[in-house]
Every structure is written in C-alpha cells, then in structure tokens.
Amino acid sequence: MTQPEHDVLKAAQDNLWLHFTRHSAYQQSEIPTIVRGEGSYVYDIHGKRYLDGLAGLFVVQVGHGRQELAEAAAKQAQELAFFPLWSYAHPKAAELAQRLAAMTPGELNRVFFTTGGGEAVETAWKLAKQYYKLVGKPLKHKVISRQIAYHGTPQGALSITGIPAFKQMFEPLVPGSVRVPNTNHYRADEITGVKGMTPEEYGFWAAERVARAIEMEGPDTVAAVFAEPVQNAGGCFPPPPGYFQRLREICDEYDVLLVSDEVICAFGRLGTMFGGQKFDYVPDIITCAKGMTSGYAPIGAMIAHERLFEPFKDGDTMFAHGYTFGGHPVSAAVALANLDIFEREDLLGHVSANEPRFRQTLDDLRDLPIVGDVRGSGYFWGIELVKDKSTKETFSADESERLLRGFLSKALYDAGLYCRADDRGDPVIQLAPPLIAGQKEFDEIGQILRGVLGEAWAKL
C-alpha cells in the first residue's frame, strides 16, 4: 500500500462520518473506499473491480467515467460557476426546466429546483400546504403515504417516511402524516387477512385504504398522497394493475394532490423518462433527483401542474421557500448533457428491451430455497429472502441481522458485486445497475448471487 492510499484510509477512519452506517463495523477493518468508475464497474483503492449493481445509489444511469459530462461541468464552471434562482434566472436552469416540462406527462410545466430528493419531497409538501391556503381551503395540510416507504431525511420528508426505525430518534416530527398499506402483493394474505387475492383485487383493496384514510382524517384536512411508482423500501414493490388509476380517481374525488415520488424511478430506471408513464397515470406533482445528472453533479426538482402555479402569478404572493444551490448552473449543465446521452443512445429503449432478460436472470434464482419472491420493473428489482418458501415464513430480527449484516453484505461485496442487502421490512437484496448494462452484466449478477445465496442457505 502506498503512503497516499494509507493516508486516505486513515482519513476515512478518523474524520469521515458515513451516512446510514454503523461505524462499529469498521473498528477492526478499513472502510471500503471506491476510487474510480468505468461503465458498469467501480474500483476500490486496492484496484479490485466490482460490478455496480446499484448504480451507486439508483443514480448512475449512463454509467461511470463519462468524459462529456465532466467536460460539460468544467465548461459551465468557467462560464458561470454559480448564481442563485432567487428572483433571477440563468440560462442552464431555464433550458433544463423547459426540457423537463416537455418530457413530463400532462400539464406538469413548473419546475422548482432543489439539490436532492429529500428537498424535493419537502418542497412538494410545503407547496401543497400553501396552495390550499391560497385557494381558500386552509385546513388541508395532512399527507398520506405508505408503510415502509422512504421519502427522505429532512424533518418534513422524514415525517412522510413510513419506516419507524428511521424516525424514532428525531421525534417529534412534523404532524399530519398518515400511513396506509403498501403494494406488496407477495404479503397480501398477511396484510389484508384475506387469502388468495389476485394482484388486481389487492391493488383495488390497497387503493381503497387511501380513500378510507382520507375519510377518516376528513377530506377537508388532507392535502396530498405521496407514492413512489415502484416503492423502494421493503424491496421494490411494483403497483398491482389498476392501482394508480384508482388512486388517481380517489385523489380527484376528494381534491387531494397525487404526488409521484420519482427520486429513484424517474430518468429511465423503469424504461420510461418518468415512472408514472410506465404505469399510465398522471400525478399533480413529481419529485425527482438522482438520475437527472447520473450523479455527476447534485440536483433535484419538484415538477408541478400548471394549475398549482396559478395562485402565485398575481399580487404579492410568493412561495417563501428555496435553496442556495437549487438549480446550480454546473448541475443544470450536466443534467442537460446527461439527457443528451439518453436520447443519443436510446437508453429508454435499451432498458425496455432488456427488462425481460434481466427479470429472467433473476427469476432463474427462484430454485434456491432462500429465494421467496422476485419483483420489480425496468432495471429496479428486489429479491425477498425467506426461511420457508412454502409458508413464506420470514426471518426473525436476530436471524435477519446475522444473515444480512453478518454475512450477505460483505460476502456479496467480496465476490465482486456492489448491491444492497437490507431489512427495511422483510430481508431483501436490491439490484439497480446502470442503464447501460446488458446480458453480460446480468449473467455476472446472477452467477454471484447464486453462489453467495447458496452459501448463505448452507450457513442457516
């Protein structure tokens, strides 16, 4: 090991506070340190190569090492490195807003830039509250979201998040957030208490729980429903057929905004530019971030229906909300260059064409006794792990801890696959490779998973 490498590893140990990380895990070992990326692969400080099976964090859509994105950032930094969007505009933000508005469904024409997804969710809730005050419905402030759903870490977004363990240390949170069942059809019998529901029946049942929640809280108090096209936390829950169509009807009936949280699902992850397009629904607001720049610079956005902007057009009304770095010129320039790559290389078409192949590769693992369910969409999949396939019995908290953190996470990484082994809900492995990946990468993912999951079962 060279001295510079040693210094980097020591700095990571002594000074870096990692996100969502148990630092006790690295008391006796070095922190894994990634130094370079190329295509669908990343390399650690020792030169070992790993298949990036999570696109960084559902982010690096066009793959690592794209020189033109780095050049777009450098060129913009030389021309205009920074200027805020507080009462002023700059060309790249304006151009990006126009381009995004042209890509969105319906009349989602107004783009409010943030620096990330949690800020976009925070912005959407604040807009919903103020909008209803401005149109004469001041009591409408509550939001409904789904169990185990993750919507971010700012206090408002965390309140909308449906993962109790993430919230407990930061309570009291913002009041007014209500939870409803998610769309995990694999566990429908347990969730509903009714056996044998078809996906369509379960989708209708789950959507109706939103209607019941609105009625229970009082329609005059509910402002918005937040839902991801494919729910991330819990392990990639796609919507049952008809779910979002019924949800759209319910929101219209009670004058509640439907917010499509697409921080993960937008920008090609599902094979469409926006997740709602995959499942044929038009929300009132889209929140997005991650893939907009493929991670080459931080940016996020709330994209709102034109009617939500109407009350802000006249008089002294303003949306008293903003971020210093929202719509940063360099990030906006990188986003535009990223979208150029999407179009030039037809990444949406690539994902759509390869989705069946990726699914088949993962479905082939169903013969393993530990694999209970394989679910997802596009390049966004989860594998739920079970103790008994016939009964769908899951692991206890202690067993899950030993399985995921005691073995799987490190074993997969050591085998050359960076992905997520998680237990927000039942134990799952999540996979979301860069959108440039193809059968070669799928085969490598399948081979590594088969070996490591087989070893995991043998250890149980």
C-alpha angles and dihedrals in degrees: 000000000000122000093249090053091049091050093051093050091048092049089052090052097043105036114013119095106203123213120250089353135139099221090194087075090069101045091103099028140045122266110254105253123198116203107170143021134199125177109314094346139080130196129216128223090270093054098255115146125227131187106239098229093171101046087240092295103342086299119097098079099161094040134251127302101030104166095196092060091052089048092050089054093048094047093050093046089056093049101040117347097181144001127150127239091229102126090327135079135208126205100251094052091048093048093047093048090052092048094049092047090054090053098047123091121250119352099328092140107141117085121195110188125218132168097249149356100275089053090050091054091046089051093050093054092047091049092050091052095048095041093057092047090053094050094049102263101106097162093064103099108115125104132207122212137164132267116268090009118143118215104162145284108270110106094259096042090045089054089056091048113101100210109104095198091060093052107042098082093051101047138161090063132176108303124232105060118129128190130222132178119284128229100263098140091177087069096036094118091057095041097048102027087229120111126224103013113170116233089256092051092047092048091054091046092051093047091049089056086065090054091049091050091051090050092046093051093040121257090242090064102045118090106171150003116219118204136157116225087233111016111233107197113071091033119297107311109193117202116261114242111285095012098116093039090058091043090054090052092050093050091049092048094054098033093245123148117243109218115195106205101208100163086128103020100052126086101042103312090124096032094265129084091244126025096231089062089061091057098034103245133122116217128200093234134020121201115199143159130133105070095037090092097014084244096294089121132004119261140138137176146200110215113198136192113258093245090062089060095051097087090054096057100080141053122350096323117131139165099246094209137097150130129238093229099034109132092006109194094235093047092047091051091050091048091054091050090047091054089050088059090049090056098039094049096034092230092172090057091045092054093045092050094047099041093091091050093049091048092049091051090055094040088057087069092064089093088071111097092227095055111092104164140005115200143155143085139258109345094339116093141157131200114204115211121215139183094220122022096196095056097026087233110175130209125272118247091261093047091048091050092052093043100047107028098022095052124348103058094052095036093054091047092047088050089057102261123117109199138122127276105186144162105203088138114342120359111280142166113220125206128189111152125186112288091245091066120113142174094308091059092042090054091050091050091049094048094050093045093050093053097044096041090049090053091047091054091049090055095051 
